[in-house]
Amino acid sequence: MRLRHRFARVGCGTLLLAFCAAGLTLVEASPALADTGWYPFAATPCIWSPYATSGPLPQGQLDYWCPGYDWGTVEVPAGTSTSAILTTAEVAGQLSPYNYGYRNCTDYVAWKLASLGVKPAQYGGRGYSALGNGKTWGTNAAAHGVVNNATPAVGSVAVDPDGEFGHVAFVTAWNGTDIKVSQYNYDEDGNYTTQTGTPAKLGFTSFDHFESYETTPVPTAGSWSDVTPTAKAQGDNMFKGVSCPAPGFCVAVGASVSSTGNERALVETYTGSTWTILRRLTAASEFSELDGVFCTSTTSCVAVGYSHPAKTGYATPLIATLSGSTWSVGSGATTQYNDSSLTGVSCTTQTYCVAVGTSVNNTESFTLIEVYKGKGWSLSTSPNPIGAHGQPENNLFGVACAGTTLCVAVGNDQTKKGPNMVLIDVLKGGKWANASVSNVYEDSLLAVSCPSTTFCMAVGDGKAVVEYNGTKWTSVQAASVAVNGGSQPPWLYGVSCTGPNVCAVSGLYFVSGGGTGEPVVETLTSSGWDVLPATIDPGYDNGYLFGVSCNQSAGSCLAVGSEVTHSPTIPGNMPFAEIGLLG
């Protein structure tokens, strides 16, 4: 909260007085998600407030505030106490899952801490004694095992004890002089803002140091941090796909190649600061790889790829499923041809998933689509354009579903003249059909993200970036990367969007005329594209970011790939990961 002398400044002024006199209810507009700091309750209305103008109101309504709220939008519910201060039971019904009033400064900070791995015992969540109003977060910190002092730190909570309720904010940056904070309700309107300045200028006198309890690095806008696993499986390793269903939790998949050349599917989980390798997902004698993964929760994931018993021979689809804490492995539906693999998967619920890939019959390649509806995987018929040599030459690499009414699969096909052209298959009304794209490039689409039925973005080789607006597909262009005094478009392998034109894409760009690949991430917001080159570790020659996943509630993303080395002193290639903010 931040309530000092609010009524002297706001009260029921000329405009508000007209509403009050007319007996009207004020309704607050819900802000766009990008302006909310990704706080999940940004549109939650106040149940009671001094500005409420219907229902039983306390005498002298403008002299009192509802505990847990300090602004107003809607009427008092029937049966609410007519006393000046609501009863404990009434207040409890208005608290968020983090044990503070919705859209107060305290609740935003508590949510932020929880999303970074801080436990409820430290920030005073449900089941624990709350830290109170912002005014008391400094004095109550010690009782929760949290150090409070006058020194700022990234990840700490800034405390302003002034006024009746005080104020708290989350510290996102500190350069030795100025801090940058993100906060809610600073202007007593229940909205998100940021501020930069010295602690004294901003009114903060102390800081609660929760950063020691945070298991996830605090991402800041404009930069991505290296969170590459320090431990790895034996041999060369790479990540090919990633899914982050919750703040501070991601699953990355790929392959680990032993010194003998045998490749095994690799699954690792990331919980903020710790990577955990899941071993023995497939048999040691089995040649396998996982290329895509989608998680609907921290206990439900589907990963897809291919496997076969030796380096030679035919591939069969590989589907690994996480249910609870147990992974199981299967092969999906029986394919029409005996050399098949899956490269992408998307799930809308635990009982609806779509996986895509390629099925090969000698010189012909066909799109492969498998669907899961809760009772096993089944093949789905998809169109296959005739290629340059009078036969189908088609591949699908990525898929995204926005509910069960729209799914989009992307890949490539060879046209009559030979070069690869983008291929888009769209599922509508239960049938798959090819979609056309205006100004299409001669490239491949490798990944797609559809946060809604009216917006999708697909990316791929070279300049292949296309958008869907609910009606048609249009070719667009990501920002070019500055290289050797010039610029070049990146090769993009992954995309994750949380809303229309709010996306992160991952891939690489080439240095020295195409000899060395360097990893790159680009983010798209209302301000346009922002290029964020990533840095590979010392001793590694090349870097690639194949997949990216953004968690909407936290506004953060994890991009994964591989670092490649030719050094005889480094054991092998390494999984590579970068974490950052979306926008």
C-alpha positions in Angstrom: 0.0 0.0 0.0 0.9 3.6 -0.2 -1.6 5.7 1.8 -0.4 8.9 3.3 -2.8 11.8 2.9 -4.8 10.3 0.1 -8.1 12.2 0.7 -6.4 15.5 0.6 -5.2 14.7 -2.9 -8.0 12.5 -4.3 -11.1 12.1 -2.2 -14.4 12.5 -4.0 -13.2 15.3 -6.2 -15.2 17.1 -8.8 -15.5 14.3 -11.2 -15.7 11.6 -8.6 -18.2 13.6 -6.6 -20.5 13.6 -9.6 -20.4 9.8 -9.7 -20.9 9.6 -5.9 -23.9 11.9 -6.0 -25.4 10.0 -8.9 -25.1 6.8 -7.0 -23.1 5.2 -9.8 -20.6 2.4 -9.4 -17.0 3.1 -10.7 -15.7 0.3 -12.9 -11.9 0.0 -13.4 -10.6 -0.9 -16.8 -8.3 -3.9 -17.0 -4.9 -2.9 -18.2 -3.1 -4.8 -21.0 -1.0 -7.7 -19.7 2.3 -6.1 -20.9 1.7 -3.1 -18.6 1.0 -5.2 -15.5 4.5 -6.5 -14.6 2.9 -10.0 -15.4 1.2 -10.0 -12.0 -1.6 -12.5 -12.4 -4.3 -10.6 -10.5 -3.9 -7.3 -12.4 -7.6 -7.3 -13.4 -9.0 -8.5 -10.1 -11.5 -5.9 -8.8 -11.8 -4.6 -5.3 -14.8 -6.1 -3.4 -15.1 -3.2 -1.1 -13.8 0.4 -1.0 -14.6 3.9 0.1 -15.7 4.7 -3.4 -18.3 1.9 -3.6 -21.7 3.6 -4.0 -24.2 0.8 -3.4 -24.8 -1.8 -0.8 -24.4 -1.3 3.0 -21.7 1.2 3.6 -20.1 2.2 6.9 -21.0 5.6 8.4 -18.4 8.2 7.2 -17.2 6.1 4.3 -14.5 8.5 3.3 -12.7 8.2 6.6 -12.0 4.5 6.5 -10.3 2.0 4.3 -11.0 -1.7 3.7 -8.0 -3.8 5.0 -6.3 -5.3 2.0 -7.6 -2.6 -0.4 -7.1 1.1 -0.7 -8.8 2.1 -3.9 -12.3 1.4 -5.3 -14.1 0.0 -8.2 -17.2 -2.1 -7.3 -20.0 -2.4 -4.9 -20.1 -4.1 -1.5 -21.4 -7.6 -1.7 -24.7 -8.4 0.1 -24.3 -9.2 3.7 -21.1 -7.3 4.2 -20.5 -5.9 7.7 -21.7 -2.3 8.1 -18.9 -1.6 10.6 -16.2 0.8 9.7 -13.6 -2.0 9.4 -14.5 -5.4 7.9 -14.5 -8.5 10.0 -11.6 -11.0 9.9 -13.7 -13.5 7.9 -14.7 -10.8 5.4 -11.1 -9.7 5.0 -9.8 -13.3 4.6 -12.1 -13.8 1.6 -10.5 -10.9 -0.1 -6.9 -12.0 0.2 -4.9 -13.4 -2.7 -3.2 -16.8 -2.7 -0.1 -15.0 -1.4 -2.0 -13.8 1.8 -2.1 -10.1 0.9 -4.8 -7.9 -0.6 -5.1 -8.2 -4.4 -3.2 -5.5 -6.3 -1.6 -4.0 -3.2 2.1 -3.3 -3.2 2.5 -6.1 -0.6 0.7 -8.7 -2.8 2.7 -7.9 -5.9 6.0 -8.2 -4.0 4.9 -11.5 -2.4 3.9 -12.9 -5.8 7.3 -11.7 -7.2 9.2 -13.5 -4.4 7.1 -16.6 -4.8 7.8 -16.7 -8.6 11.5 -16.6 -7.8 11.4 -19.6 -5.5 11.0 -17.8 -2.1 9.0 -20.0 0.3 5.7 -18.7 2.0 7.4 -18.9 5.4 9.8 -16.1 4.4 7.3 -13.7 2.7 4.4 -14.5 5.0 2.2 -16.5 2.6 -0.9 -18.6 3.3 -0.5 -20.7 6.4 2.1 -18.2 7.9 2.0 -14.9 9.7 2.0 -12.1 7.1 4.6 -9.4 7.2 1.8 -6.9 7.5 1.4 -3.6 5.6 4.3 -2.2 3.8 5.1 -0.1 6.8 6.0 -3.1 8.9 7.9 -5.2 6.4 11.2 -3.9 7.7 10.5 -4.5 11.4 8.8 -7.9 10.8 11.6 -9.3 8.6 13.7 -10.8 11.3 10.9 -12.9 12.6 10.7 -14.5 9.1 14.4 -15.2 8.9 15.0 -12.2 6.6 17.8 -9.7 7.0 16.8 -6.0 6.9 19.4 -3.2 6.5 20.0 0.0 4.6 21.9 -1.6 1.6 20.1 -2.3 -1.6 20.5 -5.5 -3.6 18.9 -6.9 -6.7 16.1 -9.2 -5.6 15.6 -7.4 -2.3 12.4 -5.6 -1.2 12.6 -1.9 -0.7 10.7 -0.6 2.4 9.1 2.8 2.9 7.6 3.0 6.4 6.1 6.5 6.0 2.4 7.2 6.4 -0.3 5.0 7.9 0.4 1.9 5.7 3.9 2.5 4.1 5.0 1.0 0.8 7.2 -1.9 -0.5 8.7 -2.5 -4.0 10.8 -5.1 -5.7 14.4 -4.1 -6.5 15.3 -5.1 -10.1 18.6 -3.1 -10.5 21.2 -1.4 -8.4 24.3 0.3 -9.7 25.8 1.5 -6.4 23.9 4.8 -6.5 20.4 4.3 -8.0 18.0 1.5 -7.7 15.2 0.5 -10.1 12.1 -0.9 -8.5 8.9 -2.5 -9.9 5.8 -2.0 -7.8 2.0 -2.0 -7.5 -0.4 0.6 -6.1 2.2 3.4 -5.7 -0.3 5.9 -7.0 -3.1 4.3 -5.0 -4.8 3.0 -8.2 -3.9 -0.7 -8.0 -1.7 -0.5 -11.1 1.9 -1.4 -12.0 4.7 1.1 -12.3 8.5 1.3 -12.2 10.8 3.9 -10.7 14.5 4.7 -10.8 16.5 6.9 -8.4 18.4 6.9 -5.2 16.7 5.1 -2.3 16.4 8.4 -0.5 14.8 10.1 -3.5 12.3 7.3 -3.8 11.5 7.3 -0.1 13.0 3.9 0.8 14.8 3.6 4.1 15.7 -0.1 4.3 15.7 -3.3 2.3 14.5 -6.9 3.2 17.1 -9.3 1.7 15.0 -12.1 0.3 17.6 -12.7 -2.5 19.3 -15.4 -0.4 16.1 -17.4 -0.6 15.5 -16.9 -4.4 16.3 -20.0 -6.4 15.7 -18.3 -9.8 17.9 -15.5 -11.0 16.2 -12.1 -11.2 15.9 -11.4 -14.9 16.1 -7.7 -16.0 14.8 -6.1 -19.2 17.4 -5.7 -21.9 19.8 -8.5 -20.8 19.7 -12.3 -20.6 21.7 -14.3 -18.1 23.7 -17.6 -18.7 22.1 -20.4 -16.7 23.9 -23.2 -18.5 24.1 -26.5 -16.5 27.4 -26.9 -14.7 27.0 -30.7 -14.7 26.2 -32.7 -17.8 25.6 -36.2 -18.9 28.6 -38.2 -20.3 29.8 -37.1 -23.7 28.5 -34.4 -26.1 25.2 -32.9 -25.1 22.6 -30.6 -26.6 19.1 -29.2 -25.8 16.6 -29.1 -28.7 13.4 -28.0 -26.9 12.1 -26.5 -23.7 8.8 -25.9 -21.9 8.3 -23.7 -18.8 4.7 -24.3 -17.4 5.3 -22.4 -14.2 7.6 -19.6 -12.8 10.9 -21.2 -11.8 10.2 -24.5 -13.5 11.3 -25.7 -17.0 11.9 -29.0 -18.7 14.5 -29.2 -21.5 15.0 -32.1 -23.9 17.6 -33.1 -26.4 20.3 -35.7 -26.7 23.6 -36.9 -25.1 26.2 -38.5 -27.3 28.7 -40.9 -25.6 32.3 -41.2 -26.5 31.4 -44.3 -28.5 29.0 -42.3 -30.6 25.8 -43.7 -29.2 23.1 -41.0 -28.8 20.5 -41.2 -26.0 17.5 -39.0 -25.3 18.3 -36.3 -22.7 15.8 -34.7 -20.3 16.7 -32.2 -17.7 14.6 -30.1 -15.3 15.4 -26.6 -14.2 14.1 -25.3 -10.9 15.5 -21.8 -10.7 19.2 -22.5 -9.8 19.4 -26.3 -10.2 19.5 -28.5 -13.2 18.6 -32.2 -12.7 19.5 -34.8 -15.3 16.9 -37.6 -15.8 18.9 -40.7 -16.7 18.1 -43.9 -18.4 15.0 -42.7 -20.2 15.9 -45.1 -23.0 18.0 -48.2 -23.1 21.8 -47.7 -23.5 21.7 -49.8 -26.7 19.0 -47.6 -28.2 19.8 -44.7 -30.4 17.4 -41.9 -29.5 16.8 -38.1 -29.4 14.0 -35.8 -28.1 13.4 -32.7 -30.1 10.3 -31.1 -28.6 8.5 -30.9 -25.3 5.3 -29.3 -24.0 4.2 -29.2 -20.3 0.8 -28.2 -19.1 2.0 -28.2 -15.5 5.0 -29.1 -13.4 3.7 -32.7 -13.2 2.4 -33.2 -16.8 4.6 -33.1 -19.9 4.9 -34.7 -23.3 8.3 -34.9 -25.1 8.7 -36.2 -28.7 11.6 -37.4 -30.9 12.8 -40.6 -32.4 14.5 -43.9 -31.6 16.0 -46.9 -33.2 18.0 -49.9 -31.9 21.3 -48.8 -33.6 22.9 -46.0 -35.5 21.8 -47.7 -38.7 18.3 -48.8 -39.4 14.9 -47.1 -39.4 13.7 -44.6 -36.9 10.4 -44.8 -35.1 8.6 -42.0 -33.2 9.5 -41.7 -29.5 7.0 -40.2 -27.1 8.0 -39.6 -23.4 5.3 -38.6 -20.9 5.6 -37.2 -17.4 2.6 -38.0 -15.2 3.1 -36.9 -11.6 6.8 -37.6 -10.9 7.1 -40.6 -13.3 8.3 -40.6 -16.9 7.1 -43.3 -19.3 8.2 -44.0 -22.8 6.1 -45.1 -25.8 6.2 -45.0 -29.6 2.8 -43.4 -30.4 0.6 -44.6 -33.3 1.8 -47.0 -36.0 3.0 -44.9 -38.9 2.3 -45.7 -42.6 6.1 -45.8 -43.4 8.9 -47.4 -41.5 11.2 -44.4 -41.1 9.5 -41.8 -39.0 10.2 -39.2 -36.4 8.4 -36.5 -34.4 10.0 -33.1 -33.9 7.3 -30.9 -32.3 4.4 -31.2 -29.8 1.7 -28.9 -28.3 -0.8 -29.7 -25.6 -3.8 -27.7 -24.5 -4.7 -30.0 -21.6 -3.5 -33.2 -20.2 -5.9 -35.0 -22.5 -5.3 -33.2 -25.8 -2.0 -33.0 -27.6 -0.8 -32.8 -31.2 2.7 -34.0 -32.3 4.2 -33.5 -35.8 7.1 -34.7 -37.8 8.1 -36.6 -40.9 7.5 -40.1 -42.3 9.8 -41.3 -45.1 9.3 -44.0 -47.7 12.5 -44.4 -49.7 12.7 -41.1 -51.7 9.4 -39.7 -50.6 8.8 -37.7 -47.4 5.3 -37.1 -45.9 4.0 -34.9 -43.2 3.3 -36.8 -40.0 0.7 -35.7 -37.5 -0.4 -37.6 -34.4 -3.2 -36.6 -32.0 -3.7 -37.6 -28.4 -7.2 -37.3 -26.9 -6.8 -39.1 -23.6 -6.9 -42.7 -24.9 -3.8 -43.2 -26.9 -2.2 -41.6 -30.0 -3.8 -41.8 -33.5 -2.7 -40.7 -36.9 -4.3 -37.6 -38.4 -4.6 -37.1 -42.2 -2.7 -34.1 -43.5 -2.1 -32.7 -47.0 1.1 -33.4 -48.8 1.9 -31.1 -51.8 3.7 -32.7 -54.8 7.3 -31.7 -54.8 10.0 -30.9 -57.5 10.4 -34.5 -58.6 6.7 -35.4 -59.0 6.3 -36.8 -55.4 5.7 -35.5 -51.9 8.8 -34.0 -50.3 7.3 -32.5 -47.1 8.4 -32.1 -43.5 6.8 -30.7 -40.3 9.0 -29.4 -37.6 6.8 -27.4 -35.1 3.2 -27.2 -33.9 1.1 -24.9 -31.7 -2.5 -25.3 -30.6 -4.7 -22.5 -29.2 -7.4 -24.7 -27.7 -8.9 -27.6 -29.7 -10.3 -25.4 -32.5 -7.0 -24.2 -33.9 -3.7 -25.9 -34.4 -0.9 -24.8 -36.7 1.9 -27.1 -37.9 4.9 -25.6 -39.8 7.7 -27.0 -41.9 8.8 -27.0 -45.6 8.2 -28.6 -48.9 10.1 -28.6 -52.2 8.4 -26.7 -55.0 8.5 -27.5 -58.7 11.7 -25.5 -59.1 13.5 -27.3 -56.2 14.1 -24.9 -53.3 12.5 -25.4 -49.9 9.4 -23.3 -49.4 7.6 -22.7 -46.1 4.8 -25.1 -45.4 1.9 -24.3 -43.0 -0.9 -26.8 -42.2 -3.8 -25.4 -40.2 -6.4 -27.6 -38.3 -9.8 -26.0 -38.3 -13.1 -27.8 -38.1 -11.4 -31.1 -37.5 -9.5 -31.0 -40.9 -6.0 -30.1 -41.8 -5.4 -27.8 -44.8 -2.5 -25.9 -46.4 -2.4 -22.2 -45.7 -0.9 -19.7 -48.1 1.4 -16.9 -47.1 1.9 -13.6 -48.9 5.5 -12.5 -49.8 6.8 -15.9 -48.7 10.5 -16.6 -48.7 12.3 -19.7 -50.0 13.0 -21.1 -46.6 11.8 -23.5 -43.9 9.6 -22.7 -40.9 11.0 -24.5 -37.8 8.8 -23.4 -34.9 5.4 -21.7 -34.2 3.6 -20.2 -31.2 -0.1 -19.4 -31.0 -1.1 -17.7 -27.7 -4.7 -17.3 -29.1 -6.9 -18.2 -32.0 -6.2 -14.7 -33.5 -2.4 -14.6 -33.3 0.4 -16.9 -34.3 4.0 -16.4 -35.1 6.2 -18.9 -37.0 10.0 -18.6 -37.5 12.7 -20.4 -39.5 15.7 -20.2 -41.6 17.0 -16.8 -42.9 14.2 -14.3 -43.2 11.3 -16.7 -42.7 9.1 -15.1 -40.1 5.3 -15.1 -40.6 2.4 -13.9 -38.5 -1.3 -15.0 -38.4 -4.0 -12.5 -37.4 -6.9 -14.8 -37.3 -7.7 -14.4 -41.0 -4.5 -14.5 -43.0 -0.8 -15.2 -42.9 1.7 -12.4 -43.6 5.5 -12.5 -44.0 7.3 -10.1 -41.6 10.9 -9.7 -40.6 12.7 -9.9 -37.3 15.5 -7.4 -36.5 18.8 -8.0 -38.2 22.0 -8.6 -36.1 24.9 -6.2 -36.4 27.9 -8.2 -37.7 31.3 -6.9 -38.8 30.1 -3.4 -39.6 27.0 -4.7 -41.4 23.9 -6.7 -40.5 22.2 -9.9 -41.3 18.9 -11.6 -40.4 19.3 -14.4 -37.8 18.4 -18.0 -38.4 15.6 -18.7 -36.0 14.8 -22.0 -34.5 12.5 -21.3 -31.6 9.6 -18.9 -30.8 7.3 -18.4 -27.7 4.6 -15.8 -27.5 2.4 -14.8 -24.5 0.2 -12.5 -26.5 -0.2 -10.7 -29.8 3.2 -9.3 -30.8 4.7 -10.2 -27.4 7.2 -12.9 -28.3 10.7 -14.2 -27.8 12.6 -15.9 -30.7 15.9 -17.8 -30.4 18.5 -18.9 -32.9 21.9 -17.9 -34.2 23.7 -15.5 -36.5 26.9 -16.1 -38.4 30.2 -14.3 -38.0 33.1 -14.2 -40.4 31.2 -14.9 -43.5 29.2 -17.8 -42.1 32.0 -19.6 -40.4 31.1 -19.2 -36.7 27.6 -19.3 -35.3 26.8 -17.1 -32.3 23.6 -17.5 -30.2 21.0 -14.8 -30.3 17.6 -14.0 -28.7 15.2 -11.4 -30.0 12.1 -10.1 -28.1 9.1 -8.4 -29.7 6.9 -6.0 -27.7 4.9 -2.9 -28.4 8.2 -1.1 -28.7 9.3 -3.3 -31.6 12.2 -5.9 -31.9 15.1 -5.9 -29.5 18.2 -8.0 -30.3 20.0 -9.6 -27.4 23.1 -11.6 -28.4 24.0 -14.3 -25.9 27.6 -15.1 -24.9 28.9 -18.6 -25.0 31.3 -19.8 -22.4 35.2 -19.6 -22.8 36.6 -22.5 -24.8 33.6 -23.0 -27.0 33.6 -22.0 -30.7 30.0 -21.9 -31.6 26.6 -21.6 -29.9 23.0 -22.3 -30.9 19.7 -21.6 -29.2 17.2 -24.1 -30.6 14.2 -23.6 -28.4 12.6 -21.0 -26.1 9.7 -21.0 -23.7 8.1 -18.0 -21.9 6.0 -18.2 -18.8 3.1 -15.8 -19.1 2.6 -15.3 -15.4 6.2 -14.5 -14.7 7.0 -12.7 -17.9 10.4 -14.5 -18.1 11.8 -16.9 -20.7 14.3 -19.7 -21.0 16.2 -20.3 -24.2 18.1 -23.6 -24.7 20.6 -25.0 -27.2 24.2 -26.1 -27.4 27.7 -24.8 -27.1 30.2 -26.5 -29.5 33.9 -26.9 -28.9 36.8 -28.3 -30.9 39.2 -27.9 -28.0 41.0 -31.1 -27.0 41.1 -29.9 -23.3 37.3 -29.6 -23.1 35.4 -32.9 -22.7 32.7 -32.2 -25.2 29.8 -30.1 -26.3 27.6 -28.6 -23.6 23.9 -27.9 -23.2 23.4 -24.1 -23.3 20.7 -22.0 -21.6 19.9 -18.3 -21.2 17.2 -16.8 -19.0 15.7 -13.3 -19.5 12.6 -11.1 -19.4 10.1 -10.9 -22.2 10.3 -7.2 -23.0 
